[in-house]
Amino acid sequence: MAIKVLPVVGRPTNLPGPPRKIAIEEHFSYPLLGPPNIGDSSSGVFMQEGFNPEYSRAMNARMEDLRGSRIEEMDEAGIDISVISQTIGGVEGIPDAARAIEMAQRINDFVAGEVAESRGRLAGFATLPMQDVGAAAKELHRAVNDLGLCAVMLNGYSNLGSQKLYLGDARFEPFWEELEGLQVALYLHPRIPSLAVEQSDFFGHEELTGAVWGFAPETATHVLRMVYGGVFDRHPGVNLIIGHMGETLPFFAWRVQRAFEYDPRSYRTEKRLQDYLSDNIWVTTSGNFFDQALITAVLTVGADHILFASDYPYEMATDAARWIERAPISESDRRKICYSNAAGLLRLPR
């Protein structure tokens, strides 16, 4: 008879379980902003148009639940702490500065309340009204020092009247000074590309505008405007987080830098894009549970600059957890990515 199983007599009695996790791109939608959408009034592309009705209903129900099924899914995924953030279609799309300031304050008060009620299971990203740089710096101080929020999330560019404001613009220097001084990280999340669909290359293929493709180049371009505009040269202490395994930048970093060096029109940076990705930029696993993408990120930014995230409620936290638990990386790197990197960067409990 064939022996199918060899006897195991020396197995340790205290085998480790799945790694602890902090998830840092976990969204909600503030009720007064209305249902989440992936665009703004200029794009005319709403979340419900990009997904089937069953998905939209499930996603919206998950979005609104901060204490019930969300915590249950965190438990099933082995997530100790979720860092919650206002989803896309937030304050950034409000063209009136006074209204944006008011709404940012309301959202931050709401988040602080939910964090306090969660008994340590939730932490929060601050929302800022970037339409008014002075007000944004003031609200940053309040959100961090008074409300105890751990970092900032901005959903792409901000609308101010008919203008679209990008963070590399000179007007934001006081904000970068404040952020660097407080040693608070900034998560730059995507939003719909800035051109209206009918004026862009997406016309006729609106399904490409959001998470399918449009989010990645929009965010990557925003980051490159910051890098090649000298933001990190002037503010070397700034820590930037980008999601979805780096919005293609780890894969394209060498080529982008090479082509930049051939172009005499550009600002001369102190370092290469690869260096800023290693020194100033962290990437998350949100919505990109793909071994090859993870390995590329590890080789480009290093395991110390990768953070676990699921992209809840758009993705299942359990899917993200099962994937990272089995990903082909060292156990040391797995523990860093799942928990300790985020705990250090966001000053969360270790």
N, C-alpha and C positions, 0 to 999 in steps of 0.2 A: 504494500500500500504506500502510495506517495505521501510524504510528510509535507503538508501545506503551510504549517505555521511552526516556526522554531520557538522554543520556550524562551521567554524573556524573564530573567530573574533579578537583574540588576537595575531595573528602571527606577529612577528617582521617585520618591514618594510625594514630592512637592513640585510637580511640573507647572510651569507658568501658564496662565491663561492668555486670552487675547490681550493685546496691548491696550493700555488706557488711551483715551482719545479726547482731544479738544477739536471741535469742528468750528471753522471760522467763516464759512459763507452760508449762513442759514437764515433765510429771509422771512419777513412778515410784511403785511401791508397795513399801514395806519388807517383806521376806518374813515377818517375825514377826507382822505385823499381819493376815496373811491376804489373800484376794483383795479388790480394791477394791470398794466399794459406795457408792451415792450417799446413803445414809441412815444411820440408826443403829438400835439395837434397838427404839426406840419407833416408828419409821416403818414397819418391815417392808417397805421398798421397796429392793430390791437392784439393782445395776447390770444384772445379767443379765435382770431382769424388764422393763427399759425398752428393751432393744434386741434385735434378732434374734440368734439363736445365732451366725451367721457373723461378725457384727460383734463380738460379745462375745469370741469366740475370738481374732480378729485383734487386738483392742484389748488383751487381756490378755497376749498374746505380745509385743506392742510395749512394753507397760508394763514388763515384766521385763528387757528388753534395754537395757543402758546403754552397751554398747561396740561392738556389731556393727551391726545394721541401723539403729539410731538415728543413729550417726555417718554411715553411708552416706546416710541421708535428709537429714541436715544438709548434707552435701557437695552433694547434688543441688539443695537449696534455697538454697545460698549462705549458710548460717548459720555464722558463725565460732564463736560461743559459744552454748550453751544453758544457761540457769540452771534447774537441776533442783529439783523440790520434791515432797515427799510428797503423794500425791493425797488427795482427799476420803475420809472414813472413817478418818481418822488419829487422832492423839493427842487431838484435841478431843472425840471421842466416848467417851473413857475416863472413867467417873465417879469413879474412885478416884485421888486426887491423887498418892499415892506411885507407883502404877503408871504414871501419865501422865509423871511426872518421869523415871522409869527409861527409859521408851520414847522420850521426847524425846532423852535423852542418847545412846541407842543409834542412833537415826536420824541425829542430827547427826554422830556418829562415822563412820557408814556413808557419808553424803554427803561428808564431808571426804576419806575414803579414795578414793571414786570421782572426786572432783575432782582429787586428786593424781595418780591414775593416767591421767587423760585427756589429759595433755600440753597443757593450755590450752584444750581444747575444751568443758569443762564448768565452770560455777560453781554455787554452791549457796545455796538459801534455808534458813535455820534453822527448825526446828520447836521450839515452846516449849510448856511445860506451864502453860497459863493457869489451871488449876485451883488453882495456888498462885502468887500474884503474886510473892512473894519468890524462889521457886525459878525462876520464869520470867525475872526480871531477872538472876539469877545465871547461868542457862543462856545468856541472850542475850550476856552478857559473854564467856563461855567460847567460844560458837560463833563470835563475831566476832573476838575478840582472839587466841584460842588456835588455833581451827580454821580461821580465814580465810574463813568464810562471809560472803556479801556483803550479805545482807538477811534479812528474816523473812517467812515465809508462814504465815498462820493460816486454817484452813478454817472460817470463820464462828464462831458462838457455841461455847462450851465447856460440857460437862456436868460438874457437880460434885454427886454424889449425884443428887437429884431436881431440882436447880437448873439453869437455863440462864443462863450468864454472857455478857453482852454488853460490848463494849469501852468503851462510854460510861459504864459503872457506876463509881461513886466509888472502889471498891476497886482500880481499875486505875491510879490516879494515880501510884504509884511506878514502874509499868511505863512510862508515858508519859514520865516524867522521865528514866528510863534510856535509852529509845529516842531521845528528843530530844538527850540529851547525847552519845550515840554517833554521832549523825547517820546513823542506819541507817533505810532505808525499810522499811515494812510493807506487804505485799501481802495484802489481805483477799479470800480466795477464797470462793465460795459453798459452802453445804451445804444439805441438804434443809430446807424450812421447819419451824419448831420444833414445830408441832402434829402429832400423829399423824394419818395420812391419814384415818382413820375419824372424826376429830373436826373436820375442816377442810373448806374449800370444794372440795378436790381429790377428795373421796370420790366414787367412781364414774368418775372421770377421772384415775386414778393416773398416766397418761402425762404429765400436766401438772406433776408435782411437781418434776422435775429440770430439766435444761437446756432443755427445751421452754419452760418458763415459771417454775416455782417458784423456781429459783436467783436470778433477777433481782430480784424484789421482796424476797426474803429479804435479799440483800446490800445492796440500795439502802436498805431500812429500817434495817439495821444502821449504814450510813454516816450516815444522817440522824439516828439516835440520837446519834452522835458529834458531828455538826455542831451540832445544836440542843441538845445537852447541854454545849456549850462546850469540848470537847476542844481544838479548834484555837485558841480564844481563849486558853486557859491554856498551850498548847504550840504556839506559832506556827511552830516549827521542825520539827514532825512532817511527814513525807512519807508519804502513803498512796497505794497503787496499787490500782486495781480493774480487773477484766478485762471482756471481752466488750463493748468499746466503752463502758464506763461503767455497765453494768447499768441502762440506761434514764435515768440521771440527766441526761446532757447534753440529752436531749430534753425532760424534764419540769422542768428547773431553774427556769425563770421562773415556772411555775405553782405549784410547790411553795413557792417563796419568797413569792410573792404571797399565797397562802392562809395561810402561816405568819404573815405580818404582820397578818392580820385576827384572829388567835387570841390573846386576852389571857392564856391559861393558860401560854404557853410562855416559856422562858428567852429573854431578849433578847440576841441575838448581836451581836458587834461589826461583823460584815460580812454580806453576802448569801451565799446558797448559791453563786451564780455566782462570787463572789470566792474562796471556799474551793476551788471546782473549778479556778480559775486559779492559786491560790497554793499549795495544800497537797495537791492530789489529781492523780494521773496516771492515765490510762486506757490499756488495752492493746487490741490488735486480736484477742485470742485468740478463736477460734471465731466471729468475726463479720466475714466477709470481704465487706463490703457497702459500695459506694461512698457511698451516701446516709448511712449511719451514720457513716462516716469524716468526711464533710464536716460533719455536725452536730457531731461531736466537735471538729474543727478550729475551728469557729466559736464553740464554747462554752468549751473548755479551752485552746485554742491548740495549734499543732503542737509547741511545746516540751514539752508535757505528754502526748504520746502515744507509746507504746512498742510495738514489734513483738512479737507472740507468736503461736504457732500453736494452742496447747491440745493439744499432743502428749501421749499417743497417741490421744486422742479424735478429733482431726482430723489431716489430712495436712499436714506442714510444707511440702511442695512446693506444695500448694494455696494456703496462706497466702503463700508467697513469690511465686508467679506473680501473685497478685492485687495485692499491694502494689507490685510492680514496674511494674504498669500502671495503678494507681489515678490518677484525675484530680486530682493535686496537683502542686505545684511540685517540681522536683528538689531544691531546698534542703530543703523539708519532708520529702521522701521519705528523704533521707540522715539527717536528724535522727531520724525515726521508726524507721528500720531499725536505726540503730546509735548515733549520738552521744548521744542522750537517755539511753539505758540506760547507756552507758559513763560518763557524768557522774554520773547518779543513784546507780548501784550501784558506782561506782569500779572499773570494769573496764578492761582495756587499750584504749587508743585507737589 
